[in-house]
Amino acid sequence: MVDLTKVDAIIERHQGKESYLIGILQDIQAEFRYLPREALERVSERMGVPLSRLYSLATFFRAFSLTPRGKHLIVVCTGTACHVRGAPVILDALKGALGIEPGETTPDLKYTLETVNCLGSCALAPLVVIDGHYHGKARGKDVLKLLEEVDEAQGA
């Protein structure tokens, strides 16, 4: 169940202006870690924007997700430099440790694993980003250690 009062507050923070629609969607995603249908329906209803337009925006921009995402986002760069320096090994290690494929979220909603074609930091290849923190020249065992650190920090 989505707390629609939070959605209302986000709309109000943006003065309900249609020109701030992407910002509103970004804030909703930051609050819920995805764009719940109920939230999109509320935005449509309160702002008079067709629901189809909201879905069009949500599916056009890769930053948006219509399915629940994990509390921790792990992104593995698979661009050329990262690929030749070991990204496939890192990705395999993460898939094995988490039991998910890229684009999926663990059943406990703790981790989401994604890949990108390039993060623009080829000198740091291979590159993994966990919760916005860049980890360059990574190796499979290094990334698994980072996951352990995330778990320890949360008392898991």
For each residue, the residues with C-beta under 8 A, 3 or more apart:
1: 38
2: 6 7 32 36 38 39
3: 6 7
4: 7 8 38 39 42
5: 8 9
6: 2 3 9 10 31 32
7: 2 3 4 10 11 28 38 39 42 43
8: 4 5 11 12 42 46
9: 5 6 12 13
10: 6 7 13 14 24 27 28 31
11: 7 8 14 16 24 42 43 46 47
12: 8 9 15 16
13: 9 10 27
14: 10 11 17 20 23 24 27
15: 12 20
16: 11 12 46 47
17: 14 20
18: 21 47 49
19:
20: 14 15 17 23 24
21: 18 24 25 43 47 49 54 57
22: 25 26 57 61
23: 14 20 26 27
24: 10 11 14 20 21 27 28 43
25: 21 22 28 29 35 43 54 57 58 64
26: 22 23 29 30 63
27: 10 13 14 23 24 30 31
28: 7 10 24 25 31 32 35 36 39 43
29: 25 26 32 33 34 35 63 64 65
30: 26 27 33
31: 6 10 27 28
32: 2 6 28 29 35 36 39
33: 29 30 65 68 69 70 71 109
34: 29 65 66 67 68 69
35: 25 28 29 32 39 40 58 64 65 66
36: 2 28 32 39 40
37: 40 41 66
38: 1 2 4 7 41 42
39: 2 4 7 28 32 35 36 42 43
40: 35 36 37 43 44 51 54 55 58
41: 37 38 44 45 51
42: 4 7 8 11 38 39 45 46
43: 7 11 21 24 25 28 39 40 46 47 49 54
44: 40 41 47 48 49 50 51 54
45: 41 42 48
46: 8 11 16 42 43
47: 11 16 18 21 43 44
48: 44 45
49: 18 21 43 44 53 54
50: 44 53 54
51: 40 41 44 54 55
52: 55 56
53: 49 50 56 57
54: 21 25 40 43 44 49 50 51 57 58
55: 40 51 52 58 59 66
56: 52 53 59 60
57: 21 22 25 53 54 60 61 64
58: 25 35 40 54 55 61 64 66
59: 55 56 64 66
60: 56 57
61: 22 57 58 64
62:
63: 26 29
64: 25 29 35 57 58 59 61
65: 29 33 34 35 68 69
66: 34 35 37 55 58 59
67: 34 105
68: 33 34 65 105 109
69: 33 34 65 73 105 109 112
70: 33 73 105 106 109 110 111 112
71: 33 109 110 111
72: 110 111 112 130 131 150
73: 69 70 111 112 114 129 130 131 132
74: 94 98 111 112 113 114 128 129 130
75: 114 115 116 119 128 129 130
76: 82 87 90 91 94 102 113 114 115 116 126 127 128
77: 82 87 115 116 117 118 119 121 125 126 127 128 129
78: 82 83 87 88 91 115 116 117
79: 82 83 87 116 117 118 119 122 125
80: 83 84 118 122
81: 84 85 122 125 126
82: 76 77 78 79 85 86 87 119 122 125 126 127
83: 78 79 80 87 88 126
84: 80 81 125
85: 81 82 125 126 137
86: 82 89 90 126 138 139 140
87: 76 77 78 79 82 83 90 91 125 126 127
88: 78 83 91 92
89: 86 92 93 139 140
90: 76 86 87 93 94 126 128 138 139 140 143
91: 76 78 87 88 94 95 102 115
92: 88 89 95 96 140
93: 89 90 96 97 140 141 143 144
94: 74 76 90 91 97 98 113 143 144 147
95: 91 92 98 99 100 101 102 113
96: 92 93 99
97: 93 94 144 147
98: 74 94 95 106 111 113 147
99: 95 96 106
100: 95 104 105 106 111 113
101: 95 104 113
102: 76 91 95 113 114 115
103: 113 114 115
104: 100 101 112 113
105: 67 68 69 70 100 109 111 112 113
106: 70 98 99 100 109 110 111 112
107:
108:
109: 33 68 69 70 71 105 106
110: 70 71 72 106 156
111: 70 71 72 73 74 98 100 105 106 147
112: 69 70 72 73 74 104 105 106
113: 74 76 94 95 98 100 101 102 103 104 105
114: 73 74 75 76 102 103
115: 75 76 77 78 91 102 103
116: 75 76 77 78 79 119
117: 77 78 79
118: 77 79 80 122
119: 75 77 79 82 116 127 129 134
120:
121: 77 124 125 127 134 136
122: 79 80 81 82 118 125
123: 136
124: 121 127 134 136 137
125: 77 79 81 82 84 85 87 121 122 136 137
126: 76 77 81 82 83 85 86 87 90 136 137 138
127: 76 77 82 87 119 121 124 134 135 136 138
128: 74 75 76 77 90 134 135 138 143 146
129: 73 74 75 77 119 132 133 134 135
130: 72 73 74 75 133 135 146 147 150
131: 72 73 150
132: 73 129
133: 129 130
134: 119 121 124 127 128 129
135: 127 128 129 130 138 142 143 146
136: 121 123 124 125 126 127
137: 85 124 125 126
138: 86 90 126 127 128 135 142 143
139: 86 89 90 142 143
140: 86 89 90 92 93 143 144
141: 93 144 145
142: 135 138 139 145 146
143: 90 93 94 128 135 138 139 140 146 147
144: 93 94 97 140 141 147 148
145: 141 142 148 149
146: 128 130 135 142 143 149 150
147: 94 97 98 111 130 143 144 150 151
148: 144 145 151 152
149: 145 146 152 153
150: 72 130 131 146 147 153 154
151: 147 148 154 156
152: 148 149 155 156
153: 149 150
154: 150 151
155: 152
156: 110 151 152
